[in-house]
Every structure is written in C-alpha cells, then in structure tokens.
Amino acid sequence: MTVAEEADKFGLHRVGARPSLGDYLRQTWERREFIYELAKARVQKQNQQNRLGMLWVVLKPTMIAIMYGVIFGVLQGDKKAADFPVFVIIGVFLFEFFTSSMNGGAKSITGNSALVQSLSFPRLSLPVAQITQNLLTLMPMVAVMFIYSMILGTTPKWSWFGIIPLIAIFSVFNMGVALICARITVHVRDFTQILPLVTRMLFYTSGVLFSVDRILSHWPWLVTVFDFHPLYQTLQLARGMIMDNAEYDPMGWVVVIVWSLLILVVGLIFFWKAEERYGRAN
C-alpha cells in the first residue's frame, strides 16, 4: 500500500489540496459570515479614507454621467434617446457596478496575498466578498438614481421594484466575470494593465450613452447583435422599468439570465480548477 493510500485510509489529505466542487461550495457557504464582515469592513475603510465618505460613491458616477451626458448629448443631437439625462444616469450607475466588480475581482487574489498565504480557506471567498462589497456600495447609488430620475421628471411606478431581481441577476453575471478575471490575473499579472482598455471598450459598446435603435438604424444586423449583448440588455431592462418613455423586450430577461448562469458556471469551474495554485502563485 502506498503512502497516499494509507493516508486516505485514515482520512488524511494533502495540505492545500483542491476539494471537490461540491465541498468547495459548501466550505465557502460555511464562511458566509466572514465574507459579509470582510465586505462590510472594506466599505467602511473605503469611506474613512475619503473625506466625503459614502458621498463620494455617489458623486463619482454622477460627475461621469454629467460629463458624458453633455458631450454625447450634443454629438447625438436629435438621435439621442428620449429622457436622455435619465437614460445616461441609469446606464452609468449600473455600468459602474459592473466595472467595479470586474476590476475588484481581478485583484481579489493578488491583492490579498498575505491572507491567501497565511490562512486556509476556500479562495472563492475573496471574489464573493468583492461582489458583496460592491452590492453594499450599490444600494445608496440605486436610491440616488431613483431620486435623480424623479428630479428630472420621471414618474414613480410599481415597475421600479423590478430593479431588485434585475440587480440580483446582474450580480450573478458580475460574479462569473470576477472569478474569470481573478484567475487570469494570478497567472498574468499584467492583465490588470489591460482591464482599463477592456472597460473603456465595453463602456462604448454597451449602449451606456446611446440608443442602439437610433444610432445604428442603418445597420439592422448590428442591432440584432445587441439583442444578445448581456450588458446592453441589462441596461435596457432597467431603463424600461424606470423611465416613462422607454420600452424593453421581455426576451431581454431570458438573455440576461442565460448569460448570467453561463458566465457563473464557467467562471466558477475555471476558478476552482486553480485552487491549489493561488497560495503558491502569490
């Protein structure tokens, strides 16, 4: 009998060995309190480091929305969407949630090397904590987004509550993206240098600042491509539920749900496969 077989007979396992996917998820769930407290502590630390505290969380996307709203509002002229200020605010606020999840997820392992090397726990906890942190940050942003919408003339309606399941689904999508970026960054540290370019490209190709139907009306095939664009469809659903003069295709829910589940499964397996490498790679 080999040493490995003898160790397995007495329930002994190699230090840092990757558990089965089921055990991995169970171990992560058992640390849900740690994940939440870690996320909450990071939000508090972030607010303490900024003079304006939580106010800066809202001011940053607000200033981005004003800057791009003015510039692209002038450039688009009559082709801009109805209720364009609200259109831009919704797009910028929700896209900020995506970018913070992608960028934060990419650094969730490499940015916590001391924690990864010194303690034994499922590394999945770190990307999950990052998404939880972003969700806690998003809550006041959504409240302010509704306030801005009312100030700009949008009438409150029951469909606004639809933003709750939409954000939940969007968080699943962001989780998958964060997991993929987290592992890539472990293997290729320079990946974080490429992310700003990826973020900018997605910003301009996700309908954050323009109405696809209006701007791309001469290229119907390209409009069809956007029917399967997860970020674009997420923004369209949010705008359709919040704005007075906006509609959305109910099939958008199917697109967003399918993409979110697919990216989560791929991201989870991709991240779990390298579990044994995270401590050594840092």
C-alpha positions as CSV (number, residue, x, y, z in Angstrom):
1,M,0.0,0.0,0.0
2,T,1.4,3.4,-1.0
3,V,1.7,6.3,1.4
4,A,-1.1,8.1,-0.4
5,E,-3.4,5.1,0.0
6,E,-2.5,4.8,3.7
7,A,-3.2,8.4,4.3
8,D,-6.5,8.2,2.5
9,K,-7.5,5.2,4.7
10,F,-7.2,7.3,7.8
11,G,-8.9,10.4,6.3
12,L,-5.7,12.4,5.8
13,H,-5.4,14.8,2.9
14,R,-2.7,16.7,1.3
15,V,-2.3,20.3,2.6
16,G,-3.9,22.8,0.2
17,A,-5.4,20.0,-1.9
18,R,-8.3,21.1,-4.0
19,P,-11.6,19.7,-2.7
20,S,-14.4,18.5,-4.9
21,L,-16.6,21.3,-6.3
22,G,-19.5,20.4,-4.1
23,D,-17.3,20.5,-0.9
24,Y,-15.7,23.7,-2.2
25,L,-19.1,25.4,-2.4
26,R,-20.1,24.1,1.0
27,Q,-17.0,25.3,2.6
28,T,-17.5,28.8,1.1
29,W,-21.1,28.9,2.3
30,E,-19.9,28.0,5.8
31,R,-17.8,31.1,5.7
32,R,-20.6,33.4,4.7
33,E,-20.4,35.5,7.9
34,F,-16.7,36.0,7.3
35,I,-17.4,37.1,3.7
36,Y,-20.0,39.6,4.7
37,E,-18.0,41.0,7.6
38,L,-15.0,41.3,5.3
39,A,-17.0,43.1,2.6
40,K,-18.6,45.5,5.2
41,A,-15.2,46.3,6.8
42,R,-13.8,47.2,3.4
43,V,-16.7,49.5,2.6
44,Q,-16.2,51.2,6.0
45,K,-12.4,51.5,5.4
46,Q,-13.0,52.9,1.9
47,N,-15.4,55.6,3.4
48,Q,-13.0,56.5,6.1
49,Q,-10.1,57.0,3.6
50,N,-12.2,59.5,1.6
51,R,-13.0,62.9,3.1
52,L,-16.5,62.8,1.7
53,G,-17.0,59.2,2.8
54,M,-20.0,57.5,1.3
55,L,-20.9,60.6,-0.6
56,W,-18.0,60.1,-3.0
57,V,-19.6,56.7,-4.0
58,V,-22.5,58.7,-5.5
59,L,-20.6,61.8,-6.6
60,K,-18.2,59.8,-8.9
61,P,-20.8,58.2,-11.2
62,T,-22.8,61.4,-11.0
63,M,-19.9,63.5,-12.4
64,I,-19.2,60.9,-15.1
65,A,-22.9,60.9,-16.1
66,I,-22.9,64.7,-16.3
67,M,-19.7,64.9,-18.3
68,Y,-20.6,62.2,-20.8
69,G,-24.2,63.2,-20.9
70,V,-23.4,66.7,-22.0
71,I,-20.7,65.6,-24.6
72,F,-22.7,62.8,-26.2
73,G,-26.0,64.6,-25.9
74,V,-24.6,67.4,-28.1
75,L,-22.9,64.9,-30.5
76,Q,-26.1,62.8,-31.0
77,G,-28.4,65.8,-31.5
78,D,-31.9,64.6,-32.4
79,K,-30.8,61.0,-32.4
80,K,-30.4,60.8,-28.7
81,A,-32.8,58.8,-26.6
82,A,-35.9,60.3,-25.1
83,D,-35.4,61.5,-21.5
84,F,-31.6,61.4,-22.3
85,P,-30.4,62.6,-18.8
86,V,-32.2,59.7,-17.0
87,F,-31.1,57.4,-19.8
88,V,-27.4,58.2,-19.1
89,I,-27.7,58.2,-15.3
90,I,-29.2,54.6,-15.3
91,G,-26.5,53.4,-17.7
92,V,-23.6,55.0,-15.9
93,F,-24.7,53.9,-12.4
94,L,-25.3,50.3,-13.3
95,F,-22.2,50.1,-15.5
96,E,-20.1,51.4,-12.6
97,F,-21.3,48.3,-10.6
98,F,-20.0,46.0,-13.4
99,T,-16.6,47.7,-13.8
100,S,-16.0,47.8,-10.0
101,S,-16.8,44.0,-9.9
102,M,-14.6,43.2,-12.8
103,N,-11.6,45.3,-11.6
104,G,-12.1,44.4,-8.0
105,G,-12.5,40.7,-8.8
106,A,-9.3,40.7,-10.9
107,K,-7.3,41.9,-7.8
108,S,-9.2,39.8,-5.2
109,I,-6.5,37.1,-5.0
110,T,-3.3,39.0,-6.0
111,G,-4.3,41.9,-3.8
112,N,-4.7,39.7,-0.7
113,S,-1.5,37.7,-0.9
114,A,-0.8,37.9,2.8
115,L,-4.2,36.5,3.6
116,V,-4.0,33.8,1.0
117,Q,-0.6,32.6,2.1
118,S,-1.3,32.6,5.9
119,L,-4.8,31.1,6.2
120,S,-6.5,28.1,4.9
121,F,-9.9,28.8,3.5
122,P,-11.6,28.5,0.0
123,R,-10.2,31.3,-2.1
124,L,-13.6,31.7,-3.7
125,S,-14.5,33.6,-0.5
126,L,-12.4,36.6,-1.7
127,P,-14.2,37.2,-5.1
128,V,-17.5,36.7,-3.4
129,A,-16.6,39.2,-0.7
130,Q,-15.7,41.7,-3.5
131,I,-19.1,41.3,-5.2
132,T,-20.8,41.6,-1.8
133,Q,-18.8,44.8,-1.1
134,N,-19.9,46.2,-4.5
135,L,-23.5,45.4,-3.7
136,L,-23.3,47.2,-0.4
137,T,-21.9,50.2,-2.3
138,L,-24.6,49.9,-5.0
139,M,-27.5,50.3,-2.6
140,P,-27.2,54.0,-1.9
141,M,-26.3,54.5,-5.6
142,V,-29.7,52.9,-6.7
143,A,-31.5,55.1,-4.2
144,V,-29.9,58.2,-5.6
145,M,-30.6,57.0,-9.1
146,F,-34.3,57.0,-8.3
147,I,-34.1,60.4,-6.7
148,Y,-32.3,61.8,-9.8
149,S,-35.0,60.2,-12.0
150,M,-37.8,61.9,-10.1
151,I,-36.0,65.3,-10.1
152,L,-35.7,65.0,-13.9
153,G,-39.4,64.4,-14.2
154,T,-39.8,60.6,-14.2
155,T,-43.0,59.4,-12.5
156,P,-42.6,56.7,-9.8
157,K,-44.3,53.5,-10.6
158,W,-44.6,49.9,-9.4
159,S,-42.3,48.6,-12.1
160,W,-39.4,50.3,-10.3
161,F,-39.4,47.3,-7.9
162,G,-38.3,45.2,-10.9
163,I,-34.8,46.6,-10.4
164,I,-34.4,44.3,-7.4
165,P,-34.4,40.9,-9.3
166,L,-32.5,42.6,-12.1
167,I,-29.7,43.6,-9.8
168,A,-29.7,40.1,-8.3
169,I,-29.3,38.5,-11.8
170,F,-26.7,41.2,-12.7
171,S,-24.7,40.3,-9.6
172,V,-24.6,36.7,-10.7
173,F,-23.2,37.8,-14.0
174,N,-20.6,40.0,-12.3
175,M,-19.6,37.2,-10.0
176,G,-18.8,35.0,-13.0
177,V,-16.8,37.8,-14.6
178,A,-14.9,38.5,-11.3
179,L,-14.0,34.8,-11.0
180,I,-12.6,34.6,-14.5
181,C,-10.6,37.8,-14.1
182,A,-9.3,36.7,-10.7
183,R,-7.7,33.6,-12.0
184,I,-6.3,35.2,-15.1
185,T,-4.6,37.9,-13.0
186,V,-2.9,35.2,-10.9
187,H,-1.3,33.8,-14.0
188,V,-0.8,37.0,-15.9
189,R,-0.2,39.9,-13.5
190,D,-0.2,42.4,-16.4
191,F,-3.8,41.6,-17.1
192,T,-4.7,44.5,-14.7
193,Q,-3.0,46.8,-17.1
194,I,-5.3,45.7,-19.9
195,L,-8.5,45.9,-17.9
196,P,-8.9,49.7,-18.3
197,L,-8.9,49.3,-22.0
198,V,-11.4,46.5,-21.8
199,T,-13.6,48.6,-19.5
200,R,-13.5,51.6,-21.9
201,M,-14.3,49.4,-24.9
202,L,-17.3,47.8,-23.1
203,F,-18.4,51.3,-21.9
204,Y,-18.7,52.5,-25.5
205,T,-20.2,49.3,-26.9
206,S,-22.9,48.5,-24.3
207,G,-25.3,51.3,-25.0
208,V,-24.5,53.2,-21.9
209,L,-24.6,56.6,-23.7
210,F,-26.6,55.9,-26.8
211,S,-29.8,54.3,-28.1
212,V,-28.8,51.4,-30.4
213,D,-32.1,51.6,-32.3
214,R,-31.5,55.3,-33.2
215,I,-27.7,55.3,-33.7
216,L,-27.4,52.0,-35.6
217,S,-30.7,52.2,-37.5
218,H,-28.8,51.9,-40.9
219,W,-27.2,48.6,-39.8
220,P,-30.1,46.3,-38.7
221,W,-27.8,43.3,-38.5
222,L,-25.7,45.1,-35.9
223,V,-28.9,46.0,-33.9
224,T,-29.7,42.3,-33.9
225,V,-26.2,41.6,-32.3
226,F,-27.1,43.9,-29.4
227,D,-30.2,41.7,-28.8
228,F,-27.8,39.2,-27.3
229,H,-25.5,41.6,-25.5
230,P,-25.8,40.9,-21.8
231,L,-24.7,44.4,-20.6
232,Y,-26.8,46.2,-23.1
233,Q,-29.9,44.1,-22.3
234,T,-29.4,44.7,-18.6
235,L,-29.4,48.5,-19.1
236,Q,-32.4,48.2,-21.4
237,L,-34.4,46.3,-18.8
238,A,-33.5,48.9,-16.1
239,R,-34.5,51.8,-18.4
240,G,-37.7,50.2,-19.4
241,M,-38.7,49.7,-15.8
242,I,-37.7,53.1,-14.6
243,M,-38.2,55.6,-17.4
244,D,-41.5,57.0,-18.6
245,N,-40.8,56.8,-22.4
246,A,-38.8,53.6,-22.6
247,E,-39.8,50.1,-23.5
248,Y,-37.9,46.8,-23.3
249,D,-38.3,43.4,-25.0
250,P,-39.3,40.8,-22.4
251,M,-36.9,38.4,-24.1
252,G,-34.2,40.6,-22.6
253,W,-34.8,38.8,-19.3
254,V,-34.0,35.5,-21.0
255,V,-30.8,36.8,-22.5
256,V,-29.6,38.3,-19.2
257,I,-30.5,35.2,-17.2
258,V,-28.9,32.7,-19.6
259,W,-25.7,34.8,-19.9
260,S,-25.5,35.2,-16.1
261,L,-25.9,31.5,-15.4
262,L,-23.5,30.5,-18.2
263,I,-20.8,33.0,-17.1
264,L,-21.2,32.0,-13.4
265,V,-20.8,28.3,-14.2
266,V,-17.8,28.8,-16.5
267,G,-16.2,31.3,-14.0
268,L,-16.8,29.0,-11.0
269,I,-15.2,25.9,-12.6
270,F,-12.4,28.0,-14.2
271,F,-11.6,29.5,-10.8
272,W,-11.9,26.2,-8.8
273,K,-9.6,24.3,-11.1
274,A,-6.7,26.5,-10.0
275,E,-7.5,26.5,-6.2
276,E,-4.2,24.7,-5.4
277,R,-2.1,27.3,-7.2
278,Y,-3.4,30.5,-5.5
279,G,-1.3,30.3,-2.4
280,R,1.9,29.4,-4.3
281,A,1.3,31.9,-7.0
282,N,1.2,34.7,-4.5
